[in-house]
Amino acid sequence: MTTPSTCNCGTSDTSGNKNWQQVSKRSARTVPSILLSILIAFFPKCPMCWAVYMSMLGSIGMSKVPYMPWLLPVLLTFLLFHIAMQYRTIKQKGPLPFSCSLLGATCLLLARFTFPGMKWLLLTGMFFIIAGSLLSTFSTRPARLQQQV
């Protein structure tokens, strides 16, 4: 018994090819979802993790960037934005976080423009800005201030 050989070379039946295209389209639609899941897995989820990531990436990036004249005004704008956001939270958190951040910004500006050789003043300013941010994040308004309002 011989089986007849069938050759479909001359036919236009491409049902197998269409099935493959449908499968590949469905698979291609899932790739962004998978990539997003992987990205979210490595995405920092808490404020402390954000601080570590930004500190690490910022330190690596800033050390390799040559001095650019536009960088100082941009950083000063971010510093003023930080102070403004701290000022807006005085009613909720009390004046301590704002005062710490303002003292830190003053120390940073003095260390940069008035006393450029004083590294301890620069470090003190950085400490007070970080302390003000942490106080703003983790503190609530004192009970005696809540009663006055």
Buried (B, 14 or more C-beta within 10 A) or exposed (E): EEEEEEEEEEEEEEEEEEEEEEEEEEEEEEEEEEEEEEEEEEEEEEEEEEBEEEEEEEEEEEEEEEEEEEEEEEEBEEBEEBBEEBBEBBEEBBBBBBBBBBBBBBBBBBBBEEEEEEEEBBEBBBBBBBBBBBBBEEBEBEEEEEEEE
